[in-house]
Amino acid sequence: MSKKPKRTKQPKNGKQPAGAGGTPATVVLTEAGVDFTLHAYEHDPAAASYGEEAAEALGVSPDQVFKTLLAEVDGALTVAVVPVSGSLDLKALAAAAGGKRATMADPAAAERSTGYVRGGISPLGQRKRLRTVLDASAAAHGTVCVSAGRRGLEVELAPADLQKLTEATLAEIARG
């Protein structure tokens, strides 16, 4: 049975719609005056992949839904935003971040640093601003979806707005 997403359009007046489930990510978007659309869906705790679950629930290509991953590049936490249809190329991330070596970050460290729980980590509104690298494939889409800060809530926005708000470097860091 397909899950029907609850779609909530962000008004252009910058006001958060009633019942939209404000998160630090949506607060950042609202304060910046960026046009975005919230997509809520019923999260299945048994889902094997949070990102693929979101793409299916929203009825969009997994190439347009991006997951937020945290890695350590030469010991510094770094945010990588890649399509859920692929995986993170750690060597490419290290090069894009100006480092030599990258490894996936400890999930507990990722949660502490961002203020979000795994499966709901948004690249927006994180507790601590970290260096961010956005996969270059995002530029091929009119809009992309990323976590809005909790499981079952995605935000759709222009890739240029995502890049600007996160101060992300655009680079080819995904494979597959």
Stockholm file with secondary structure:
# STOCKHOLM 1.0

chainA/1-176         MSKKPKRTKQPKNGKQPAGAGGTPATVVLTEAGVDFTLHAYEHDPAAASYGEEAAEALGVSPDQVFKTLLAEVDGALTVAVVPVSGSLDLKALAAAAGGKRATMADPAAAERSTGYVRGGISPLGQRKRLRTVLDASAAAHGTVCVSAGRRGLEVELAPADLQKLTEATLAEIARG
#=GR chainA/1-176 SS CCCCCEEEECCTTCCCCTTSCCCHHHHHHHHHTCCCEEEECCCCTTCSCHHHHHHHHHTCCTTTBEEEEEEEETTEEEEEEEETTSEECHHHHHHHTTCSCEEECCHHHHHHHHSSCTTCCCSSSCSSCCEEEEEGGGGGSSCEEEEEEETTEEEEECHHHHHHHHTCEEECCEEC
#=GC SS_cons         CCCCCEEEECCTTCCCCTTSCCCHHHHHHHHHTCCCEEEECCCCTTCSCHHHHHHHHHTCCTTTBEEEEEEEETTEEEEEEEETTSEECHHHHHHHTTCSCEEECCHHHHHHHHSSCTTCCCSSSCSSCCEEEEEGGGGGSSCEEEEEEETTEEEEECHHHHHHHHTCEEECCEEC
//
